[in-house]
Amino acid sequence: MAMISAEPDALAANATGSLVRFCSSHWMQFLLVVVLSILIYVPTLNFGFVYDDDAQVLQNPLLNSWRSLPTFFTHQS
């Protein structure tokens, strides 16, 4: 009875080929772009408001309720 053993080089080449096919799929490319985009902007979550942001965002009575959301699209500010 002969034992069939795969050569390490052949296994590495097969694994590399599978990895290349996996990474070249469209959804993997899309996922890579999304993850990189998120990682780039994660540090900005620690930034504070600047200039008039306090008055425009924190002290704006229209932003206290979801009921005023349609007015953002129907009325000019």
N, C-alpha and C positions, 0 to 999 in steps of 0.2 A: 504494500500500500504506500503510495507516494504522497508525501505531504506537499500541498501547494502553499507556498509562502510568497506573499507580495513583497516586492523590493521596497525599501524605504523611500527611494527616489520616486518610484511610481506612485506610492501613496501620497507623498508630498505634492507631486504634480497634480494628482487627481483632486486633492483637497484645495490646492491653489486655484484650479480651474473652477471648482464649485463655488469658491469664495468670490471669484471674479464674476461669475454668472449671477450670484446672489446680489452683489453690490451694484451690478449694472442694471438691475431691474428698475423700472420707472418709480415704483413706490418707495424703493430704498433711497433713490436720489431725492425724491420729494421729502422724505423723512429727514434726510441729512440737512437739507436746506432749512427746514423748520427748526430743527434742533440747534443748528448754528445761529440762526436768527434770534432764537430765544436766549442762547448763551451770551450773545453779544450785548443784549440789552438788560440782562439780569442786574448788573451793577447799578443801573440807573434807578432801581427801586429804592435805594438808600438816599437818593438826592432829595432835597427839599424844594419847596415852592420858591419862585423868584418873582420879583417886581410886584405886579398886581394880582398874582394868583390867589392870595388870601381873600381879597375882596371878590374876585370873579368866581371862585369855587367854594370856599368855605363859608362866606357870608352871603351867598346868593340864595334867596328864599325859594327860587324856582327849583333848586336842586335838592330840596328837602323831601320831595315826594315824587313818586313815579307818575302821579296823575298829571303833572305838568309836561311830561315827555312829548305828547303830541303837539304842544305849542311850539316846540323847538323846530318842527317841520312845517308849521302852518303860519307862523307869525314872524315878522322881521324884528330883530332885536334892536 
